[in-house]
Amino acid sequence: MGKKKEFLKDNKKEENDLLEETKYTRFFKNRLYEIAFYFEMQNAAFDAMLGVKPVHSKDMKKCAELRKRYLAMFHPDANINSDLDLDFTEVTKNIESYFKTLSGGKL
């Protein structure tokens, strides 16, 4: 398997890990709405639900990788034909703000 295919396969697996339902998903339309809610709240109490660990506030590379995964998932252009009634532009802004705070302004 080529490097590009391996990379795409790994990214898909990581995205699926982020989309794994939690015990709270049942309170939302689906996992994407749950994730969007956590980013909107900007509360460290939800870090575990987003897959954020203490290492993400110390290791900027890992923090940037997680941020990139979430931004790809909620990018407005990637969801242009989505039937979800999420404001993907607003969610993207919330993700940027969240990771800026998490990284101490470094991202």
Backbone torsions as a table, in degrees:
resi	resn	phi	psi	omega
1	MET	NA	136.4	-179.7
2	GLY	-72.5	163.4	-178.6
3	LYS	-61.3	-39.2	-178.5
4	LYS	-64.5	-44.3	179.7
5	LYS	-64.5	-39.9	177.7
6	GLU	-62.6	-44.1	179.2
7	PHE	-60.0	-47.0	180.0
8	LEU	-63.8	-39.7	178.9
9	LYS	-64.3	-44.6	178.7
10	ASP	-63.4	-42.7	179.3
11	ASN	-62.8	-40.2	179.5
12	LYS	-64.5	-41.2	178.9
13	LYS	-64.6	-43.5	179.4
14	GLU	-64.6	-39.1	178.0
15	GLU	-63.9	-41.7	178.3
16	ASN	-62.4	-35.9	176.4
17	ASP	-61.6	-41.9	179.1
18	LEU	-67.7	-29.4	-177.8
19	LEU	-90.1	1.7	178.0
20	GLU	-61.6	131.7	-177.2
21	GLU	-66.6	147.7	176.5
22	THR	-109.3	178.4	178.9
23	LYS	-69.3	-12.1	-179.9
24	TYR	-98.7	-9.2	-176.6
25	THR	-58.5	-30.7	-177.6
26	ARG	-62.9	-16.5	178.8
27	PHE	-86.3	-2.5	-178.1
28	PHE	-122.3	166.6	177.3
29	LYS	-60.6	-41.7	175.4
30	ASN	-164.3	-177.7	-175.3
31	ARG	-63.6	-34.4	179.2
32	LEU	-62.6	-40.9	177.4
33	TYR	-65.1	-37.7	178.1
34	GLU	-62.2	-48.5	-179.8
35	ILE	-62.0	-44.8	179.4
36	ALA	-59.4	-39.7	178.5
37	PHE	-62.2	-45.3	-178.9
38	TYR	-62.1	-40.9	178.5
39	PHE	-68.0	-35.5	178.7
40	GLU	-66.2	-37.1	-177.9
41	MET	-72.1	-26.0	178.5
42	GLN	50.9	48.0	-176.4
43	ASN	-120.9	128.8	-179.0
44	ALA	-62.1	-17.9	178.5
45	ALA	-63.3	-21.0	-178.7
46	PHE	-97.4	3.6	-177.7
47	ASP	-52.6	-45.4	-177.9
48	ALA	-62.2	-36.2	-179.8
49	MET	-68.7	-22.9	179.5
50	LEU	-96.8	-0.8	-178.6
51	GLY	79.7	16.1	-179.8
52	VAL	-87.4	129.9	-179.4
53	LYS	-120.7	164.1	179.5
54	PRO	-52.3	-31.7	-179.4
55	VAL	-62.0	-28.4	-178.5
56	HIS	-68.0	-24.0	177.8
57	SER	-86.6	-10.5	179.9
58	LYS	-106.4	-38.4	-177.3
59	ASP	-101.3	102.1	-175.4
60	MET	-64.9	-27.9	178.3
61	LYS	-66.2	-46.6	179.3
62	LYS	-66.5	-38.4	177.7
63	CYS	-62.2	-45.6	-179.6
64	ALA	-65.0	-36.9	178.7
65	GLU	-64.2	-44.9	179.7
66	LEU	-65.4	-42.4	177.7
67	ARG	-58.7	-45.1	-179.0
68	LYS	-62.3	-39.2	179.0
69	ARG	-63.9	-43.8	179.4
70	TYR	-68.5	-40.1	179.2
71	LEU	-63.8	-38.5	178.1
72	ALA	-65.0	-38.1	-178.3
73	MET	-67.1	-36.4	-174.7
74	PHE	-108.8	9.3	-177.7
75	HIS	-59.2	130.0	-177.9
76	PRO	-56.4	-38.4	-179.7
77	ASP	-68.1	-32.5	179.3
78	ALA	-74.9	-17.8	-176.9
79	ASN	-117.0	23.9	-174.9
80	ILE	-62.4	-32.7	-179.8
81	ASN	-101.3	15.1	-178.2
82	SER	-70.0	143.2	176.7
83	ASP	-93.0	6.4	177.1
84	LEU	-77.9	143.8	-179.9
85	ASP	-95.5	38.7	174.6
86	LEU	-88.4	143.9	173.3
87	ASP	-88.5	93.2	-173.7
88	PHE	-63.3	-30.6	177.0
89	THR	-65.1	-43.9	179.5
90	GLU	-66.7	-41.5	178.5
91	VAL	-62.3	-41.4	178.6
92	THR	-61.4	-42.1	176.9
93	LYS	-62.5	-40.5	178.7
94	ASN	-64.8	-38.1	177.8
95	ILE	-64.0	-46.8	179.3
96	GLU	-58.5	-45.8	-179.5
97	SER	-63.5	-43.3	179.8
98	TYR	-59.8	-48.8	-177.3
99	PHE	-73.5	-26.3	174.1
100	LYS	-64.9	-43.5	177.6
101	THR	-66.5	-45.4	-178.9
102	LEU	-59.4	-38.8	-176.3
103	SER	-88.5	2.1	-177.7
104	GLY	69.0	32.3	178.5
105	GLY	84.8	5.4	-177.6
106	LYS	-82.1	-18.8	178.5
107	LEU	-109.9	NA	NA
